[in-house]
Amino acid sequence: MSVLATGLLTSACTSTFSGDTIDYKSAGEKKGPNLAFPPDMTAMGGDKRYVVPDGGATLSGYSTAVQTKPTGKETVLPAVSGMKIERDGNRRWLVVSKPAKDLYPSVREFWQETGFILLTDSPETGIMETDWAENRAKIPQDIIRRTIGKVFDSLYSTGERDKFRTRLEVNSKGETEVYITHRGASEELTGTDKSQTVWANRPNDPELEAEFLARLMQRLGYTETAARASVGQKSTVAANAPSRLKKDKQPRLEFASNFDRAWREVGVGLDRSNFTVEDRDRSKGIYYVRFVNTNDLSPESKSFFSNLFSKTSADDLKKAKRYRVHVKDVEGNVTVTVQDEKGANELGETAVQILTLLDQQVGR
């Protein structure tokens, strides 16, 4: 049975998941360094630190753990003290009153226990990213598969792959914020006779992100009922921060929002667009990222299939340049611009590329 044929038999991803509807199997076989990068991503450095609370130091200057205590009794759910879900529109993230360096090992074990291989595992930056994996629970349990599936299970495929990035940040209160972002790919028919298949991006799934947040909460001590109730609570904010892309003399994103929301939206946008964030300085409103201009890539690396499941060449990795994504609030007007490594404004095509990728994610 072909990969795509079986994939077409599967049902669409729903907004509610349960224990028997998620069964991930990673495409890899062993742990290792991240060697597969889309055009806008390259390898992550290992000499950084978590975001610091208010102050002038950069992420890489953070050297001591922030010790905090729970701020009071849990009045909404009789669950674990010092852990809660925050929500802004369809954005959800976990807030834990625990130092990031102490929380990180538990989050790592959670992904490994769920069936994923971590290709990026960086305690120093607070970022981990899974390999592309398939949710085997989405394969129909027809009579043929029930009969021979145990022997020929590799013949069956959903035609879909998922990967997840987890980012731990320390906020101004000394709490650790945990963000989980999803990227998806699906196998699609191509060619004049529709006899070939290619892998293409599919939209991220906020509800799948929420499901894994709920499961992580259970891993950290919540009951299943309490975790799902917490994740399912409605947001007090109606929608995410909308943005407008301007491509004039100074390319920029304009936010109808405050700095805190814009900073969070840009961070999630960078995660979902698969940028490499090497450092970040909230006090200055700067994300330090690496980006590869697609015009600088070899023809082979421009292929989405090769970028999705194959190694990017060493020459292409060398073409990744450092940039600054600058979030600035001037009297309630929040703008996001791109700067070069030294802090000079980028005014050309690269700035538009980076901002366009962000605009496709933020406020969604």
C-alpha positions as CSV (number, residue, x, y, z in Angstrom):
1,M,0.0,0.0,0.0
2,S,1.5,3.3,-1.0
3,V,2.4,6.0,1.4
4,L,0.0,8.6,-0.1
5,A,-2.8,6.1,-0.6
6,T,-2.9,5.1,3.0
7,G,-2.5,8.8,4.0
8,L,-5.6,9.7,2.1
9,L,-7.6,7.2,4.1
10,T,-6.8,9.1,7.4
11,S,-9.2,11.5,8.9
12,A,-8.4,15.2,9.4
13,C,-6.7,16.3,12.6
14,T,-9.3,17.2,15.2
15,S,-9.1,19.7,18.0
16,T,-9.5,17.1,20.7
17,F,-7.0,14.4,21.4
18,S,-6.9,11.4,23.8
19,G,-4.5,8.8,24.8
20,D,-5.3,6.5,21.9
21,T,-5.2,9.2,19.2
22,I,-1.5,10.1,19.6
23,D,1.2,7.5,19.0
24,Y,4.2,9.1,17.5
25,K,7.1,7.3,15.9
26,S,10.1,9.3,15.0
27,A,11.7,8.9,11.6
28,G,15.2,8.6,13.1
29,E,16.7,5.7,14.9
30,K,19.2,7.3,17.3
31,K,20.0,10.5,19.0
32,G,22.4,12.9,17.3
33,P,23.1,16.5,16.3
34,N,20.7,18.4,14.2
35,L,21.9,18.0,10.6
36,A,18.6,18.8,8.8
37,F,17.8,22.4,8.4
38,P,15.3,24.3,6.1
39,P,16.8,27.4,4.2
40,D,16.1,29.7,7.1
41,M,17.8,27.7,9.8
42,T,21.3,26.5,10.7
43,A,22.9,24.7,13.7
44,M,22.4,26.1,17.1
45,G,25.3,27.2,19.3
46,G,25.8,25.7,22.7
47,D,27.3,28.6,24.6
48,K,24.2,30.6,25.5
49,R,21.9,30.9,28.5
50,Y,18.3,31.4,29.3
51,V,16.6,34.7,29.1
52,V,17.2,36.8,32.2
53,P,14.6,38.9,34.1
54,D,14.5,42.7,33.9
55,G,18.0,44.1,33.4
56,G,20.6,45.0,30.9
57,A,22.4,41.7,30.6
58,T,21.9,39.5,27.5
59,L,20.7,35.9,27.4
60,S,24.3,34.7,27.2
61,G,25.1,36.6,30.4
62,Y,22.7,34.6,32.5
63,S,24.8,32.5,34.9
64,T,22.9,31.9,38.1
65,A,19.6,30.1,38.7
66,V,16.6,32.2,39.7
67,Q,15.1,30.9,42.8
68,T,11.4,31.6,43.2
69,K,8.6,30.3,45.4
70,P,4.9,29.8,44.5
71,T,3.0,33.0,44.9
72,G,0.0,31.6,46.6
73,K,-2.7,29.0,46.6
74,E,-4.1,27.7,43.4
75,T,-7.7,29.1,43.4
76,V,-8.9,27.7,40.1
77,L,-7.7,24.1,40.0
78,P,-6.7,21.8,42.8
79,A,-3.5,20.8,41.1
80,V,0.2,21.5,41.4
81,S,1.2,24.7,43.1
82,G,3.4,27.0,41.1
83,M,2.3,25.9,37.6
84,K,-0.4,27.4,35.4
85,I,-1.4,27.9,31.8
86,E,-1.4,31.4,30.3
87,R,-3.4,32.1,27.2
88,D,-3.7,35.0,24.7
89,G,-6.2,34.2,21.9
90,N,-5.1,30.8,20.5
91,R,-1.7,31.1,22.1
92,R,-1.1,29.0,25.2
93,W,2.1,28.6,27.2
94,L,3.0,27.0,30.5
95,V,4.3,29.1,33.4
96,V,6.2,27.3,36.1
97,S,7.7,28.7,39.4
98,K,10.9,26.7,39.0
99,P,14.3,27.6,37.6
100,A,14.7,26.7,33.9
101,K,17.8,24.7,34.5
102,D,15.9,22.4,36.9
103,L,12.8,22.2,34.6
104,Y,14.7,21.4,31.4
105,P,15.6,17.7,32.2
106,S,11.9,16.9,32.9
107,V,10.8,18.4,29.6
108,R,13.5,16.5,27.7
109,E,12.3,13.2,29.3
110,F,8.7,14.1,28.4
111,W,9.5,14.2,24.7
112,Q,11.6,11.1,24.7
113,E,8.9,9.2,26.6
114,T,6.4,10.3,24.0
115,G,8.3,8.7,21.2
116,F,10.4,11.5,19.8
117,I,14.1,11.9,19.1
118,L,15.5,15.2,19.9
119,L,17.7,16.6,17.2
120,T,18.2,19.9,19.0
121,D,18.9,19.5,22.7
122,S,20.4,22.7,24.2
123,P,20.0,23.2,27.9
124,E,22.2,26.3,27.6
125,T,19.7,28.1,25.4
126,G,16.6,26.4,26.7
127,I,15.6,25.1,23.3
128,M,14.9,21.5,22.2
129,E,13.5,20.3,18.9
130,T,12.2,16.9,17.8
131,D,12.9,15.0,14.7
132,W,10.0,14.7,12.1
133,A,7.7,12.0,13.4
134,E,4.5,10.3,12.3
135,N,1.4,9.9,14.4
136,R,0.7,6.2,13.9
137,A,-2.6,6.4,15.7
138,K,-4.0,8.2,12.7
139,I,-3.7,5.0,10.5
140,P,-7.1,3.3,10.1
141,Q,-7.4,0.0,11.9
142,D,-9.0,-1.8,9.0
143,I,-9.2,-5.6,8.8
144,I,-6.1,-5.9,6.6
145,R,-3.9,-3.9,9.0
146,R,-5.3,-5.8,12.0
147,T,-4.4,-9.0,10.2
148,I,-0.9,-8.3,8.9
149,G,-0.1,-5.0,10.4
150,K,2.2,-6.3,13.1
151,V,4.3,-8.0,10.5
152,F,4.1,-5.4,7.7
153,D,3.4,-2.3,9.7
154,S,6.1,-0.3,7.9
155,L,3.9,-0.5,4.7
156,Y,1.4,1.8,6.3
157,S,1.8,5.5,6.5
158,T,-0.4,8.6,7.2
159,G,1.4,10.7,4.6
160,E,1.9,13.3,7.4
161,R,4.8,14.3,9.6
162,D,5.1,16.5,12.6
163,K,7.9,18.1,14.6
164,F,7.8,20.3,17.7
165,R,10.1,22.9,19.2
166,T,10.1,23.7,22.9
167,R,11.5,26.9,24.2
168,L,12.1,27.8,27.9
169,E,12.3,31.5,28.9
170,V,12.7,33.2,32.2
171,N,10.2,36.1,32.6
172,S,10.6,39.3,34.6
173,K,9.1,37.6,37.7
174,G,11.7,34.8,37.6
175,E,9.2,32.2,36.4
176,T,9.9,29.8,33.6
177,E,7.7,30.1,30.5
178,V,7.4,27.0,28.3
179,Y,6.3,27.4,24.7
180,I,5.6,24.4,22.4
181,T,5.3,25.1,18.7
182,H,4.3,22.7,15.9
183,R,5.3,22.3,12.3
184,G,3.6,20.0,9.9
185,A,4.3,18.5,6.5
186,S,2.1,16.4,4.2
187,E,2.7,14.2,1.2
188,E,0.9,15.6,-1.9
189,L,0.3,14.4,-5.4
190,T,2.2,16.2,-8.2
191,G,2.9,16.0,-11.9
192,T,0.5,16.1,-14.8
193,D,-0.7,12.5,-14.2
194,K,-0.6,12.9,-10.4
195,S,1.7,9.9,-10.2
196,Q,4.4,11.5,-8.0
197,T,4.4,12.8,-4.5
198,V,6.2,15.7,-2.8
199,W,6.3,16.9,0.8
200,A,4.8,20.3,1.4
201,N,4.2,22.4,4.5
202,R,0.9,22.2,6.2
203,P,-0.5,24.7,8.7
204,N,0.6,24.5,12.3
205,D,-2.0,23.1,14.7
206,P,-2.6,25.2,17.8
207,E,-4.8,22.5,19.3
208,L,-2.0,19.9,18.9
209,E,0.3,22.3,20.7
210,A,-2.3,22.6,23.5
211,E,-2.6,18.8,23.7
212,F,1.2,18.4,24.3
213,L,1.1,21.3,26.8
214,A,-1.6,19.4,28.7
215,R,0.4,16.2,28.6
216,L,3.5,18.0,29.8
217,M,1.6,19.3,32.7
218,Q,0.6,15.7,33.6
219,R,4.3,14.7,33.4
220,L,5.1,17.5,35.8
221,G,2.4,16.5,38.3
222,Y,-1.1,17.6,37.2
223,T,-3.9,15.1,37.0
224,E,-5.2,14.6,33.5
225,T,-8.6,16.2,34.3
226,A,-6.9,19.3,35.9
227,A,-4.4,19.6,33.0
228,R,-7.1,19.5,30.3
229,A,-9.3,21.9,32.2
230,S,-6.5,24.4,32.6
231,V,-5.5,24.2,28.9
232,G,-9.1,24.5,27.9
233,Q,-9.9,27.7,29.8
234,K,-10.9,30.6,27.7
235,S,-8.5,33.5,27.1
236,T,-9.3,36.9,28.7
237,V,-7.9,38.4,25.5
238,A,-10.0,38.1,22.4
239,A,-7.3,37.7,19.8
240,N,-3.6,37.6,19.1
241,A,-1.8,40.8,18.3
242,P,-2.4,41.7,14.6
243,S,0.5,42.9,12.5
244,R,0.9,44.8,9.2
245,L,3.8,44.3,6.9
246,K,5.3,47.5,5.4
247,K,7.8,47.1,2.5
248,D,8.7,50.7,2.0
249,K,12.1,52.4,2.6
250,Q,12.3,50.7,6.1
251,P,10.7,47.3,5.9
252,R,8.9,46.6,9.2
253,L,6.0,44.9,11.0
254,E,3.6,47.2,12.8
255,F,1.8,45.8,15.8
256,A,-1.5,47.1,17.2
257,S,-0.4,45.8,20.6
258,N,1.9,46.5,23.5
259,F,5.5,45.4,23.8
260,D,4.9,42.3,25.9
261,R,2.5,40.8,23.4
262,A,4.6,41.8,20.4
263,W,7.7,40.2,22.0
264,R,5.8,37.0,22.6
265,E,4.3,36.9,19.1
266,V,7.7,37.4,17.5
267,G,9.2,34.7,19.6
268,V,6.5,32.2,18.6
269,G,6.8,33.3,15.0
270,L,10.5,32.7,15.0
271,D,9.9,29.2,16.5
272,R,7.2,28.3,13.9
273,S,9.3,29.6,11.0
274,N,12.2,27.5,12.3
275,F,14.8,30.3,12.7
276,T,17.7,29.7,14.9
277,V,17.6,32.1,17.9
278,E,21.1,32.2,19.2
279,D,20.5,34.8,21.9
280,R,17.8,37.2,23.0
281,D,17.8,40.4,25.1
282,R,14.3,41.4,26.2
283,S,15.5,44.6,27.9
284,K,16.7,45.8,24.4
285,G,13.9,44.1,22.5
286,I,16.4,42.1,20.4
287,Y,16.4,38.5,19.1
288,Y,19.7,37.4,17.7
289,V,19.0,35.0,14.8
290,R,20.6,33.2,11.9
291,F,19.0,33.2,8.5
292,V,19.9,31.9,5.0
293,N,18.7,33.9,2.1
294,T,17.2,31.4,-0.3
295,N,18.9,33.1,-3.3
296,D,22.2,32.0,-1.8
297,L,21.3,28.3,-1.6
298,S,22.4,25.6,-4.0
299,P,19.6,24.3,-6.3
300,E,19.5,21.0,-4.3
301,S,19.0,22.8,-1.0
302,K,16.1,24.8,-2.4
303,S,14.1,21.6,-2.7
304,F,11.7,21.4,0.2
305,F,12.0,17.6,0.3
306,S,15.8,17.8,0.8
307,N,15.4,20.5,3.4
308,L,12.8,18.5,5.3
309,F,14.4,15.1,5.5
310,S,18.0,15.4,4.2
311,K,21.2,17.0,5.3
312,T,21.9,20.6,4.3
313,S,25.4,21.0,2.7
314,A,28.3,22.5,4.7
315,D,28.5,25.2,2.1
316,D,24.9,26.2,2.6
317,L,25.4,26.3,6.4
318,K,28.3,28.7,5.9
319,K,25.9,31.1,4.1
320,A,23.7,31.5,7.2
321,K,24.2,35.1,8.4
322,R,23.5,36.6,11.8
323,Y,20.8,39.2,12.1
324,R,18.9,41.1,14.8
325,V,15.1,41.1,15.0
326,H,14.4,44.3,16.9
327,V,11.1,44.8,18.7
328,K,10.6,48.5,19.6
329,D,7.8,50.3,21.4
330,V,7.7,54.1,21.0
331,E,4.8,55.6,22.8
332,G,2.5,52.7,22.2
333,N,3.5,52.1,18.6
334,V,5.3,48.7,18.3
335,T,7.4,48.0,15.3
336,V,9.6,45.0,14.3
337,T,12.6,45.7,12.1
338,V,15.6,43.7,10.9
339,Q,19.2,44.7,11.6
340,D,22.5,43.3,10.5
341,E,25.0,41.7,12.9
342,K,26.4,45.1,13.9
343,G,23.0,46.7,14.5
344,A,22.6,48.7,11.2
345,N,19.1,48.6,9.7
346,E,18.6,46.1,6.9
347,L,16.6,47.8,4.1
348,G,16.6,45.2,1.3
349,E,15.3,41.9,0.2
350,T,16.6,39.9,3.2
351,A,14.7,42.1,5.6
352,V,11.5,41.6,3.6
353,Q,12.0,37.8,3.6
354,I,12.5,37.6,7.3
355,L,9.6,39.9,8.1
356,T,7.3,38.1,5.6
357,L,8.1,34.7,7.3
358,L,7.2,36.3,10.7
359,D,4.1,38.0,9.3
360,Q,2.8,34.6,8.2
361,Q,2.9,33.4,11.8
362,V,2.2,36.3,14.2
363,G,-1.3,37.2,15.0
364,R,-2.6,33.9,13.6
